[in-house]
C-alpha cells in the first residue's frame, strides 16, 4: 500500500490524528522513531533552517521540493508537505502538485494567501479571490488524477483575520467542492471560533497548534471533541531544538567545555542508531570485494 493511500485510510478512521511538524530528514526520522503515524513538512521551519530567514515567502519552489524529497526518502510514514500558495497561478500549482507527488508526498497544504505569503500567525496577510483559489484546487485535483495518486489535498484559508470567521467558513466550503479533502482555517484566536468552525463545516478539519501563536493550545481530547481530525503541531520540534542549541552552545561558550551537560546531549552511539549507521555498514560489507 502506498504511503498516500495509507494516510487516506488513517483519515477514514474515527480517531483524530496527531501530526508533528518536522523540518529536515533528521527531525523526520526522530518523529517516526518515537511513534508518530504521519508528519508535516513545515515551510516555516525550512525557511529558518535552510536560509536562516522568517516565513515570508523567501524560499523558492525548487528549494522546498528538494527538502520535501529528502524528508520523504528518509522515512516510511506519510508526509504532508507545505505547498504554500502553489508558487504561482493554477498552472504553477499543477507543477507543484505533480513534483511533490513524485517526491513522495502523501498530502499537501495549499493556501489562499497572496504571494509572497507570510506565516499564518503573522500580521499583514492578504488573500486572493475565492474563484482564483478554487481554480488552484481544481488544478491540484487534476494533477493528482493525472499522477494516479491518493494524495490528500488540504485546502487552507488565511482569510479569518481579514474577512472574519463567517467568510472563512464560506471559503473552505467552496474549497471542498473544488476538490480539497481536508479543510484548514488558520489562526482562529478563541475557542468559540473553533467550535463555530467545527459546527458549520461538517467535513474533515485541521487544527493548527502553534506555541505562541494566535490559536489557543488545547488538549488532543478537547480538539477531537470539538470536531477536528488532524491536530497539527508544526513548530514544536523546531522550537525545542532551537532552545536546546542555545542552551548547550551558551554553556560551551561560557565554560569552554561540554563537561557538565552530557545528560542534555544524545550519545554518539544513540545518534548513530537514529541515522541507521549499522544498516549502512552491513550494506557496505555486502557490496565490498573484501571477504
Buried (B, 14 or more C-beta within 10 A) or exposed (E): EBBBBBBBEBBEEEEBBBBBBBBBBBBBBBBBEEEBBBBBBBBBBBBBBBEEEEBBBEBEBEBBBBBBBBBBEBBEBBBBBBBBBBBBBBEBBBBBBBBBBEBBBBBBBBBBBBBEBBBBBBEEBEBBEBEEBBBBBBBBBBBBEEBEBBBBBBBBBBBBBEBEBEBBBBBBBBBBEBBBBBBBBBBBBEEEBBBBBBEEBEBBBBBBBBEEBBBEEBEBEBBBEBBBBBBBBBBBBBBEBBEEEEEBEEBEEEEEEEEEEEEEEEEEEEEBEEEEEEEEEEEEEEEEEEE
